Amino acid sequence: MTCSGSASEAGPRPVPIALVAAEVAIVAVDLANEQLRTPELLATLDDVEQSVAARFVRPGDRCRYEAAHVGLRVVLAACERTGMAAVTIVRTACRRCGAPHGKPVLLDRPDVGFSLARAGTLALVAVAAGPVGVDLEPVDGRPPPNLVRSICTPGEVGALEAAGAPSANVLRMWTRKEALLKATGEGLTRDPRTVEVGRGGATTVDGFRVTDVDVGVAGYVAAASWAGSAPRRLQLGAVVVDGGQPSWVIDG
C-alpha cells in the first residue's frame, strides 16, 4: 500500500495512516536536499525555529536544522490537513524546571503524537496516535569511550562488554533509550542508566513499547517507542519535493 500526503496551502491530501492506532509512520528527510530550503518553505518555520536556526555558528549545521524542521512541518501539515505555516507547535513544561521547553506538541491536535530526530544528513519524523518517540545515530565512527557506562544499567554494561561492545550495539541501545525517553516526555531529565531497554528486538518498558527501526539507509541505527505494550505496524516513507511542492510518501 502507498499512502501520500501533500502539505500545500491549496489543499493537502489526508494521511489517515499516521493516525491509525495500530500503526506508526516513520518518515525520512534528506537534509542535503536543497529543495527543502527554498525561501517559501523556510518562511513556514515559526519564530522559535528561526531563532534556533540563527544561533548555529556553522552554516552546514543551520541548513540541516532548517531542512529537518521543514520536513517535520510537511508531515504535520498533512496530518492536520492544513498549510505548513498553520502548524502550531508548542512545548510542554519541563519536568525538571517547569519552563516551557519540554516535549513538543501540536496546539490544536493533542491526539497526534510526533517526534523528530536528526543525525548526519538524515532526519526521521515519527507520527502516531498518542505519544511517540524516535531516535537515530550514525555508525560510521566509534562512540565515546565512556558512553556505555554513562547510559547503561549495570546489567547492560556487562552484556555489552561481554559482547565486545561493538559500536553499532552501543549506539543501537542509545537510540532505544532516547526513543523511549522522548515518547514518555522525560527526555534526559531521567538518567538513562535507570532504564533497561534490552539490546535489540521489541520490548515494553514502563508501559511503552520500544523497537529497532530499519530505515533502509546504510550507516544508521534507529529506534522508535510508543505508548502501550501492543505492537504496531511501522510504515516507512520519505519527504519528497516535486516541482517545488513538498509531500510525504509512505510505502508499506
C-alpha positions in Angstrom: 0.0 0.0 0.0 1.2 3.5 -0.8 -0.2 6.5 1.1 0.9 10.1 0.4 0.1 13.5 1.8 0.6 16.9 0.3 1.5 19.9 2.6 0.4 22.5 0.1 -1.6 25.5 1.2 -4.1 24.9 -1.6 -5.4 21.5 -0.4 -3.4 18.8 1.4 -4.4 15.2 0.9 -5.3 13.4 4.1 -2.8 10.9 5.6 -5.0 8.7 7.8 -2.2 6.1 8.2 -0.4 8.3 10.7 -3.4 8.3 13.0 -4.4 4.7 12.9 -3.9 3.3 16.4 -2.2 0.1 15.2 0.4 2.0 13.1 3.4 4.4 13.4 4.6 6.4 10.5 8.4 6.9 10.3 9.3 9.4 7.6 12.8 10.1 6.4 14.1 13.6 5.5 17.2 14.0 3.3 18.9 17.0 5.0 21.1 17.5 2.0 18.1 18.3 -0.3 18.3 22.0 -1.0 14.8 21.9 -2.3 13.7 21.8 1.3 15.3 25.2 1.9 13.6 27.5 -0.5 12.7 30.9 0.8 9.0 30.0 0.7 9.5 26.8 2.8 11.8 28.5 5.3 9.2 31.2 5.8 6.9 28.5 7.2 9.1 28.0 10.2 7.9 29.7 13.4 9.8 32.3 15.4 11.3 29.7 17.7 12.6 27.6 14.9 14.0 30.6 13.1 15.7 31.9 16.3 17.3 28.5 16.9 18.5 28.3 13.3 20.1 31.7 13.5 22.2 30.7 16.5 24.1 28.0 14.6 27.7 29.1 14.0 28.4 26.7 11.1 26.3 27.2 8.0 26.0 23.4 7.4 24.5 22.8 10.9 22.0 25.6 10.3 21.0 24.2 6.9 20.4 20.7 8.3 18.4 22.0 11.2 16.2 24.1 8.8 15.7 21.1 6.4 14.7 18.9 9.3 12.1 21.3 10.6 10.7 21.9 7.1 10.4 18.2 6.8 8.6 18.0 10.2 6.1 20.6 9.0 5.5 18.8 5.8 4.4 15.7 7.7 2.4 17.5 10.4 0.6 19.8 7.9 -0.5 16.7 6.0 -1.7 15.1 9.2 -3.6 18.2 10.3 -4.8 18.8 6.7 -3.7 22.4 6.8 -0.9 24.5 5.4 2.7 24.2 6.8 2.6 27.8 8.2 -0.6 27.0 10.1 1.1 24.2 12.1 1.4 25.5 15.6 4.0 23.6 17.8 4.2 24.4 21.5 6.3 22.8 24.2 5.0 21.5 27.5 6.5 22.4 30.8 9.9 20.9 31.6 9.7 18.2 34.2 12.8 19.4 35.8 12.4 23.2 36.0 8.9 23.9 34.8 10.0 26.2 31.9 8.2 25.8 28.5 10.9 23.7 26.8 9.5 20.2 27.4 8.0 17.7 24.9 6.8 19.5 21.8 3.0 19.0 21.0 0.6 20.3 18.4 -1.5 23.1 19.9 -4.8 22.0 18.4 -4.2 18.3 18.0 -3.2 16.7 21.3 -4.2 13.3 19.9 -1.3 13.5 17.3 2.0 12.4 18.8 5.2 13.3 16.9 8.9 13.1 17.3 11.9 14.4 15.4 15.5 13.0 15.3 18.4 14.1 13.1 21.9 12.8 12.7 24.4 13.4 9.9 22.4 14.2 6.7 19.3 12.3 7.7 16.3 13.1 9.9 13.4 11.0 10.9 9.9 12.2 11.8 7.6 9.7 13.7 3.9 10.3 13.8 1.3 8.3 15.7 -1.9 8.3 17.6 -0.7 9.1 21.1 2.8 9.6 22.5 5.7 8.5 20.2 9.5 8.9 20.1 12.1 8.2 17.5 15.9 8.4 17.5 18.8 7.6 15.2 22.6 7.6 15.2 25.3 7.2 12.5 27.6 4.3 13.0 30.5 5.5 10.9 32.7 6.1 13.9 33.2 4.7 17.4 31.1 6.1 20.2 32.8 7.9 23.1 34.7 5.5 25.3 32.7 6.4 28.4 29.3 6.2 26.6 28.4 2.7 27.8 28.9 3.4 31.5 27.2 6.8 31.2 23.9 5.5 29.6 23.7 1.8 30.6 22.4 -0.1 33.7 25.0 -2.4 35.3 23.4 -5.4 33.6 23.6 -3.7 30.2 27.2 -2.8 30.8 28.0 -6.4 31.5 26.2 -7.7 28.4 27.8 -5.2 26.1 31.3 -5.7 27.5 30.8 -9.5 27.2 29.9 -9.0 23.5 32.9 -6.7 23.0 30.7 -3.6 22.9 30.8 -3.1 19.1 29.9 0.4 18.0 26.6 -0.5 16.4 25.4 -2.3 19.5 26.2 0.6 21.8 24.6 3.1 19.5 21.5 0.9 19.0 21.0 0.7 22.7 21.4 4.5 22.9 18.7 5.1 20.2 16.3 2.7 22.1 16.7 4.7 25.3 16.4 8.1 23.5 13.3 7.0 21.7 11.7 5.8 24.9 12.5 8.9 26.9 11.2 11.1 24.0 8.0 9.1 24.0 7.5 9.4 27.8 8.3 13.1 27.6 11.0 12.7 30.2 14.0 13.2 27.8 17.3 13.4 29.6 15.7 14.7 32.8 15.7 11.0 33.5 19.0 9.3 33.9 19.3 6.7 31.1 21.2 4.4 33.5 17.8 3.8 35.2 16.1 2.5 32.1 16.6 -1.1 30.9 15.7 -1.4 27.2 17.4 -4.6 26.0 20.0 -4.8 23.2 17.5 -5.5 20.4 14.1 -6.6 19.3 10.8 -5.3 20.7 10.2 -4.9 24.5 7.9 -3.0 26.8 9.3 -0.6 29.4 7.2 1.3 31.9 4.1 0.9 29.6 5.9 2.0 26.4 6.8 -0.3 23.5 10.4 0.0 22.2 11.7 -1.5 19.0 14.5 -1.1 16.5 13.8 0.5 13.1 15.5 -0.3 9.9 15.4 3.0 8.0 16.8 1.5 4.8 19.8 3.8 4.8 23.3 2.4 5.3 25.3 3.7 8.2 22.5 4.4 10.6 20.8 2.7 13.5 17.3 3.8 14.7 14.6 3.0 17.2 11.0 4.0 17.9 8.8 3.9 21.0 5.1 4.5 21.6 2.6 4.3 24.5 1.2 0.9 25.3 2.5 -2.6 25.1 0.8 -3.6 21.9 3.0 -4.0 18.7 2.3 -1.6 15.9 3.0 -1.7 12.2 5.8 0.6 11.2 5.1 2.4 7.9 8.3 3.9 6.5 8.4 6.7 4.0 10.2 9.9 2.9 9.6 13.6 2.3 9.9 14.4 -1.4 9.8 17.6 -3.4 8.2 17.6 -6.8 8.1 20.9 -8.8 8.8 22.8 -5.6 5.9 21.2 -3.8 6.9 19.1 -0.8 4.9 16.0 0.2 5.5 12.7 2.0 5.0 9.2 0.7 4.8 6.0 2.7 5.3 2.6 1.2 4.2 -0.4 3.2 
